[in-house]
Every structure is written in structure tokens, then in C-alpha cells.
Amino acid sequence: MTTASPHQGIPDKPTLDGLEAKWAPTWDEQGVYVFDRSVPRGQVYSIDTPPPTVSGSLHVGHVFSYTQTDALARFHRMRGKQVFYPMGWDDNGLPTERRVQNYFGVRCEPSLPYDPGFTPPENPGKQQIPVSRRNFIELCERLTLEDEKVFEDLWRRLGLSVDWGHTYQTIDTRARAVSQRAFLRNLARGEAYQAEAPTLWDVTFRTAVAQAELEDRERPSAYHHILFRAESDRALEIATTRPELLPACVAVVAHPDDERYQDLFGTTARTPVFGVEVPILAHRLADPEKGTGLVMVCTFGDTTDVIWWRELDLATRCVLGRDGRFLPNPPAALDSERATTAYAQLAGATAHTARERIVELLRADDALVGEPRHFNHMVKFYEKGDKPLEIVTSRQWYLRNGGRDAELREHLLGRGRELTWHPDHMHNRYQSWVEGLAGDWLISRQRYFGVPVPVWYRCDAAGNPTDELIVPAEDSLPVDPSSDVPPGFTGDQRDAPGGFTGDPDVMDTWATSSLTPQIAGGWGFDDDLFARVYPMDLRPQAHEIIRTWLFSTVVRSDLEHGQLPWLNAAISGWILDPDRKKMSKSKGNVVTPADLLDQHGSDAVRYWAVSARPGTDTAFEVAQMKIGRRLAIKVLNATKFVLGLGAAAPGAAVTEPIDLALLARLAQVVEESTALLEGYDYARALEVIERCFWAFCDDYVELVKNRAYGDAGDAGAESARATLSHALSVLLRLLAPYLPFVTEEAWSWWQQGSVHRAEWPSAAQTRELSGAGDADLLAVAAEAITAIRKAKSGAQLSMRAEVGKVTARGPAALLAELQQVAPDVRSAGHVGELILEEAGSEELAYEIVL
């Protein structure tokens, strides 16, 4: 492979300006980051790159986490690996739908026919135009292509070493086919199934919501104390926050040990207003300390109602529809004139309005005790929704994930223990999530822009769908059952007697995103590539989606391949604003990266990102970027200075003690930073490398530059120049994963090829050059020159001012070390006389006579 950067001269005035525009296209033209797929799996390092959601704009949090991954990718590439580093675009699902609706001023109406000539309005108004599902999907694809180009341009500017020949979408033909193939195999093995069950439902988006998509939000509420009547006509006071669900009541429950109600268990009570008879039962989840200890069970007010309904085998009386309004007709049990008359006042009302009306009905029935008692409590929301979730009964698709299978749950917990976590404590989040699963993974959604559930249903003689499934062949995927015809049928048999009907739902976005290793790796499309990259080496991601993306990917890989999808999980933290709150677009506190890159440069912004420890939430801090920019400028200046000294003669010997000391220290730094990077601790590795670089610039270069100029003869100059050249080569390579633009620029002034394809420094090679060098000498010399500088600064003298005498007092061992580097200390400090006196102290003390 031809690599980047022809050798070029040293510019008169090195600058950081324009480096991104110079090197990003050069890397692309020269194929510096192209993955060589001909190598065996053992020589590959593959990354399951997170596909950013292309339904808006990138923010600085993306820059933060993706830069951390890129540093690791660059390190492994320099270590000799072929790095499979693809980029995906998550253009699937609700965020894209909402963006398309707002951008084009349209809404999806599946009943409409496709209009091949449809053009969205140039200036969309508030009233959205209804379009067919196919027209809507075409607009989704059109807008995401525009968004992806913007994202790609920013990633290139940031210097991500992605192979742009390997990109994918989560909604393109390949992704749909992979997702549908995996689903059909789950279905064939009995891992995917349909069930009519209580489902968490967002009434705004009219779609089912999975457990992983929930978030709790505080909302105002009120306890309403209402009176039921036992068979003995005993009044039973029950406190509830959802009085409007009274017509859905199917039981009254108390704790089995609650002595107040022992005589009632097994009997019945009548509901107020509606007069429906319901059983009084015992269950451990009823809290004797809460309210009166009695609870009315409704289908369905919350997830505890679902547990009681299932475990106590209760009736189902649903009153809320998918639009969040009360159904037009009451449940069958409400068959008395009294009940139907009361229910008629609720039909068609929202939950809020129905609550107001039922309170008035309770008052009229003398069944409301006192006034409602107001308080705030936590309510479950869809993470993208604005209204509290309801629970409706619907037929949905589920995938087994251990939520209802203790053996499978334990197996998946074991997979979590097999995975190597960075940092290690993030495994606790995985374990807590799996242990707390309350049910299987609900994967169907009632949306439009997504991967269709790839099944049809046979229709009976009346044209009604049956439970008999028709599935496509794998080689026909992807399919859309709403428009495609199943094998053995014709289009005119759709929804006809003896014909077929298509499943109208799409799959949860996580059902596709959980297959990113398979999509990116070419599973079923390019099996040779898949064998070379799977299982992948690294999954980088944020900690808040361990429960969703990471766990769901483990589930799919385990079910399909019987193994983990990757060997390592590197978990990034959040970016916090100055008030220590998470930055997010929904909170309106994000910082967009383009301005930061303009102001500070890509390397400086990258420096801030990779300075954060793995898994640690980090404050947005411009000051850290300024430090990074100062470091990048120093790289240019130090390189220019070292190269300006001239090259050492070929095979020049390193002979001077301080030169050998620097090489010994450099070998330690290479060894330490390499081990840290291999352990995914890129931040500590940077600390080690940066500390060495500044010591090299501020201390070593100053100590030896006079000798490098030839002040101490040719042999001393050759030793200094050889050391400076080797050290510069090592340090540029060590910094390359972090500061790719400036290191490439500096490298190009004196080396062939790209620094990013150069071999990672070898500690053994540097140690061989250092021979018996003592790294401690460097610290001793630095301490001496620092003391001399401090004295000159205190006297307001130039650093070039002559020093008459320096006396160093301390232990014999340190004096012996100082003696070895004395010529360079005297030269650098312009010292006339250096006197060494043994003293009883543990450290050296300096007396300086200017």
C-alpha cells in the first residue's frame, strides 16, 4: 500500500493553521487507513463503531467519545494490526421520522397510495401533508443522506482514522436483510414469539415501548380515597392515584399477613359508581403500610397491576385505547344500566378528563372520602415522549432475553463476566440490568420508517387474518410485507378470503442496532470478511446504553453465534456542562464542535477528549483545549529545532551519560505507555508520554543543545544529535494517536511515509541504544538546571547570564550522578565553577553565586 506524505522541507514559520485541510484529504488519497482484508484474523483489530444518530447535528459529546476510540484504533494500527474501523449511520426509527415530519412538513398515512411524482412543499406550513408510507420512507432516505455527508465531513476534520470504504446504514438494504434474517432464525428456533399481553404504550407516538426505553420523571399526582363495599356491606377504603381506572377494576388485594382483612380473603367487593363485583385476594406485593393496605387492581394502571393480573389469573377489562382515550364501549362486565350510564360519561375522554369526571361521579355516589391529597411521584415515560405511558393490551413480537427464563438470564450474566470491561466496574451496570429484567424484549413497533417484521398471515374464508405465518426465503430478503407478496400468492389476494395480509409493524431500532457487528462485518453478504473481523475486538460506547445497545448485542450474538460479539467493551462517560449536568440536545446545553475546531484546532480538541479517563464523566473545559494547542505548537517548534541541528552521521555512537539517560527514560516511557494503551487506558498513557515530551523539550534539549552545536567537540555533538533524532522519532510516534495532524506534519519534514503507518516505538530497541544508561541522571540534571534558572529569574537576569559558582551539597550517591552530567549542566547554565560537597541531607541543595 502506498502511504501518505512525500518528504518535504522544514517551513520557515511552522503553524497549526490549515493542517486538517492539508492532511485529511492526503490520508484519503493515499489510503493510509484502508483496511487490508487479505490478512488472517490474528492480524486484525476490529471495532464495532457506534453509528451516530443522523437525525440532527453532532455535538461535543460525540467528539469526546469517538476521539477516544480513534486513539485506540491508531495505536493498534501502529502496532502492526490491520484495523477494521467502519463507520455506521443510525438513520432508523423515531428520531428520523420526527425530523422528516418537521423538515418536509409531511406525515405518514399508510392507507394512501404511492405517488411517484410527489414533491414536498418548499416552505412547509404547520399543517402536515399526509403521504403514503413509501413516499414517507423515500423522504427519510433523502434527508439522512444529506445528514450523513455533514457528519462525515466533521469526522474527517476531527481526524478519525475510519476506513470510509466500509460504511453502513441501519436502514439500508443490507441492514434490513441482516436484521430480517436474524429475526427469522430467532423465530425458527423459538426465540422470537408473538403474544397478546399488557404493553407499555406511548399515546403520542402510538407505539409500544420496551423496558430499556423507559425513564422515570417526577409528576404531580393525588391520592383519592374511595369506598368499596364488602359482601357484609362493610365499607372498604382504598387509596388510589388512578381513580379513572375504576371501570377497569378486576380485584381488591391486600397482603396475606394483614390481619385487618383476613376474613375478607376469598370473598368479593362491589366497586362504587359501577357496582361490579370483584374478588378480594391476598398477594405479597400489597404494602400494609401504604394507604389502608388495600389496593384496587385495574387492567392496567401500572406494572404491578400486570404482575397481579398474571399471578392471580385475573380478568381483563381494558378501558384505554391506543390513542390514550377511553374506549367507546365499556368492558363486558359493566353490563348493568347503572354501569353503562356511568361509563358513557367517560367514553372518548382522555385519562385526565376521565379522572375529573370520575371524581364527580364518586362524590355523587358518596364514595369519595375527603378531598384528594396532592403529592409528587415518579412516573414512567418513553424516553422520547412527553406524556406518561399507559398500559394497553396488544399483540406484539418478543425476543427471549432472560427476562422470564432464569436459566437464560444466568447464561447471559455469564457472558457479561466473560467480557473484558474498561473500566472494570462498568460490568456492574450490565449485571444489575440483567438481574432486574421484568420480561422478554418487546421488539415490535407501530411506526413506519424501520425494518419491517418479515412475515405475512394467511386469511381465513372471510378474509380475516389467522395465526398461520408465511415467511420469506432468506435469499429474498429484505421484504416489506405491506407491499411485497409472499411466495405462492398474487397481489390481488392481499386481505382477500383465503389470501394473505402483511404484518404492519416494524422492529425496534435496537433490534437492528444490536446487529451492528453482523451488518458492518458482512454477515451473509461477505462471509470471508465476516470470518476475518468477527468476533470483534472492541465495542466502544457510552455507559447509559449498556442496558440497551450492549446487552441487546450480546443477546443476538449469543443466540445466533453462541459467543460474545467482541472481546472488550470500552465505556465512555458523559460530557457535563459547567453546572455538572449532562450535555444533551434535549436539555439545550450542548456545544457544537465546528466552532471549537475553528477556534482551537482538531488536535487541541482531541487532546481534551483523550485526557479524560475511561468511563469518567468529564466537564467541558476550553482551558484543557488551550493546553492541547500549546502542546501541538511545541511539537512543531521542537521538531524544527532538532532538525535544524542537522542529522548525526550514520551509525553515530551515543556516548554521553545524559544522552544515555534520556534513552533509558524513553525506553521506560515506551514500555509504560504501551502497557497502558494495551489495557485501554489511553488517558494515563497520554499523561506518561506528555510528561516525557515536556521533560525532553524543557530540560534535555536545553541541557545538550550547546553540545549539539559542537561546543564540546565532534564526538559529543554526534552523541547529542543521534539522541535527539531518535528521541524525536519515538515521541512523535507516541503522540501520533492523540495529535494526528501535527505529528504527521512534523514527521513529513524528515521522514518518508505516514507516521500513522510507522512502527510503534520499541522499548527494547531504545533500551539497546541506551546501553547501561541511568534514567535517574536526567532528573538530577533537570533539578540542577531548574535551580540555576530559578536563581537567575529571581535576580531578574537573562537565562544566558553567567553564573560564577554553583555549590551542590548532598548525599554521595546523588553527587556522583551529578558529576556524570556536570559538563552539560555547566554549559546549559553558563556556570563557571561547579563544586560538589557531601552533606548529610537526603536531597541535593544548591547555593548559587551569580
C-alpha positions, 0 to 999 in steps of 0.5 A, a space after each residue: 500500500 502506498 502511504 501518505 506524505 512525500 518528504 518535504 522541507 522544514 517551513 520557515 514559520 511552522 503553524 497549526 493553521 490549515 493542517 486538517 485541510 492539508 492532511 485529511 484529504 492526503 490520508 484519503 488519497 493515499 489510503 493510509 487507513 484502508 483496511 487490508 482484508 487479505 490478512 488472517 484474523 490474528 492480524 486484525 483489530 476490529 471495532 464495532 463503531 457506534 453509528 451516530 444518530 443522523 437525525 440532527 447535528 453532532 455535538 461535543 459529546 460525540 467528539 469526546 467519545 469517538 476521539 477516544 476510540 480513534 486513539 485506540 484504533 491508531 495505536 493498534 494500527 501502529 502496532 502492526 494490526 490491520 484495523 477494521 474501523 467502519 463507520 455506521 449511520 443510525 438513520 432508523 426509527 423515531 428520531 428520523 421520522 420526527 425530523 422528516 415530519 418537521 423538515 418536509 412538513 409531511 406525515 405518514 398515512 399508510 392507507 394512501 397510495 404511492 405517488 411517484 411524482 410527489 414533491 414536498 412543499 418548499 416552505 412547509 406550513 404547520 399543517 402536515 401533508 399526509 403521504 403514503 408510507 413509501 413516499 414517507 420512507 423515500 423522504 427519510 432516505 433523502 434527508 439522512 443522506 444529506 445528514 450523513 455527508 455533514 457528519 462525515 465531513 466533521 469526522 474527517 476534520 476531527 481526524 478519525 482514522 475510519 476506513 470510509 470504504 466500509 460504511 453502513 446504514 441501519 436502514 439500508 438494504 443490507 441492514 434490513 436483510 441482516 436484521 430480517 434474517 436474524 429475526 427469522 432464525 430467532 423465530 425458527 428456533 423459538 426465540 422470537 414469539 408473538 403474544 397478546 399481553 399488557 404493553 407499555 404504550 406511548 399515546 403520542 407516538 402510538 407505539 409500544 415501548 420496551 423496558 430499556 426505553 423507559 425513564 422515570 420523571 417526577 409528576 404531580 399526582 393525588 391520592 383519592 380515597 374511595 369506598 368499596 363495599 364488602 359482601 357484609 356491606 362493610 365499607 372498604 377504603 382504598 387509596 388510589 392515584 388512578 381513580 379513572 381506572 375504576 371501570 377497569 377494576 378486576 380485584 381488591 388485594 391486600 397482603 396475606 399477613 394483614 390481619 385487618 382483612 383476613 376474613 375478607 380473603 376469598 370473598 368479593 367487593 362491589 366497586 362504587 359508581 359501577 357496582 361490579 363485583 370483584 374478588 378480594 385476594 391476598 398477594 405479597 406485593 400489597 404494602 400494609 403500610 401504604 394507604 389502608 393496605 388495600 389496593 384496587 387492581 385495574 387492567 392496567 394502571 401500572 406494572 404491578 397491576 400486570 404482575 397481579 393480573 398474571 399471578 392471580 389469573 385475573 380478568 381483563 377489562 381494558 378501558 384505554 385505547 391506543 390513542 390514550 382515550 377511553 374506549 367507546 364501549 365499556 368492558 363486558 362486565 359493566 353490563 348493568 344500566 347503572 354501569 353503562 350510564 356511568 361509563 358513557 360519561 367517560 367514553 372518548 375522554 382522555 385519562 385526565 378528563 376521565 379522572 375529573 369526571 370520575 371524581 364527580 361521579 364518586 362524590 355523587 355516589 358518596 364514595 369519595 372520602 375527603 378531598 384528594 391529597 396532592 403529592 409528587 411521584 415518579 412516573 414512567 415515560 418513553 424516553 422520547 415522549 412527553 406524556 406518561 405511558 399507559 398500559 394497553 393490551 396488544 399483540 406484539 413480537 418478543 425476543 427471549 432475553 432472560 427476562 422470564 427464563 432464569 436459566 437464560 438470564 444466568 447464561 447471559 450474566 455469564 457472558 457479561 463476566 466473560 467480557 473484558 470491561 474498561 473500566 472494570 466496574 462498568 460490568 456492574 451496570 450490565 449485571 444489575 440490568 440483567 438481574 432486574 429484567 421484568 420480561 422478554 424484549 418487546 421488539 415490535 413497533 407501530 411506526 413506519 420508517 424501520 425494518 419491517 417484521 418479515 412475515 405475512 398471515 394467511 386469511 381465513 374464508 372471510 378474509 380475516 387474518 389467522 395465526 398461520 405465518 408465511 415467511 420469506 426465503 432468506 435469499 429474498 430478503 429484505 421484504 416489506 410485507 405491506 407491499 411485497 407478496 409472499 411466495 405462492 400468492 398474487 397481489 390481488 389476494 392481499 386481505 382477500 378470503 383465503 389470501 394473505 395480509 402483511 404484518 404492519 409493524 416494524 422492529 425496534 431500532 435496537 433490534 437492528 442496532 444490536 446487529 451492528 457487528 453482523 451488518 458492518 462485518 458482512 454477515 451473509 453478504 461477505 462471509 470471508 470478511 465476516 470470518 476475518 473481523 468477527 468476533 470483534 475486538 472492541 465495542 466502544 460506547 457510552 455507559 447509559 446504553 449498556 442496558 440497551 445497545 450492549 446487552 441487546 448485542 450480546 443477546 443476538 450474538 449469543 443466540 445466533 453465534 453462541 459467543 460474545 460479539 467482541 472481546 472488550 467493551 470500552 465505556 465512555 462517560 458523559 460530557 457535563 456542562 459547567 453546572 455538572 449536568 449532562 450535555 444533551 440536545 434535549 436539555 439545550 446545553 450542548 456545544 457544537 464542535 465546528 466552532 471549537 475546531 475553528 477556534 482551537 484546532 482538531 488536535 487541541 480538541 482531541 487532546 481534551 477528549 483523550 485526557 479524560 479517563 475511561 468511563 469518567 464523566 468529564 466537564 467541558 473545559 476550553 482551558 484543557 483545549 488551550 493546553 492541547 494547542 500549546 502542546 501541538 505548537 511545541 511539537 512543531 517548534 521542537 521538531 524544527 529545532 532538532 532538525 535544524 541541528 542537522 542529522 548525526 552521521 550514520 551509525 553515530 555512537 551515543 556516548 554521553 551519560 545524559 544522552 544515555 539517560 534520556 534513552 533509558 527514560 524513553 525506553 521506560 516511557 515506551 514500555 509504560 505507555 504501551 502497557 497502558 494503551 494495551 489495557 485501554 487506558 489511553 488517558 494515563 498513557 497520554 499523561 506518561 508520554 506528555 510528561 516525557 515530551 515536556 521533560 525532553 523539550 524543557 530540560 534535555 534539549 536545553 541541557 545538550 543543545 550547546 553540545 549539539 552545536 559542537 561546543 564540546 567537540 565532534 564526538 559529543 555533538 554526534 552523541 547529542 544529535 543521534 539522541 535527539 533524532 531518535 528521541 524525536 522519532 519515538 515521541 512523535 510516534 507516541 503522540 501520533 494517536 492523540 495529535 494526528 495532524 501535527 505529528 504527521 506534519 512534523 514527521 513529513 519534514 524528515 521522514 518518508 511515509 505516514 507516521 500513522 503507518 510507522 512502527 510503534 516505538 520499541 522499548 527494547 530497541 531504545 533500551 539497546 541504544 541506551 546501553 547501561 544508561 541511568 534514567 535517574 541522571 536526567 532528573 538530577 540534571 533537570 533539578 540542577 538546571 531548574 535551580 540555576 534558572 530559578 536563581 537567575 529569574 529571581 535576580 531578574 537576569 537573562 537565562 544566558 547570564 553567567 553564573 560564577 559558582 554553583 555549590 551542590 551539597 548532598 548525599 554521595 550517591 546523588 553527587 556522583 550522578 551529578 558529576 556524570 552530567 556536570 559538563 552539560 549542566 555547566 554549559 546549559 547554565 553558563 556556570 563557571 565553577 561547579 563544586 560538589 560537597 557531601 552533606 548529610 541531607 537526603 536531597 541535593 541543595 544548591 547555593 548559587 553565586 551569580 
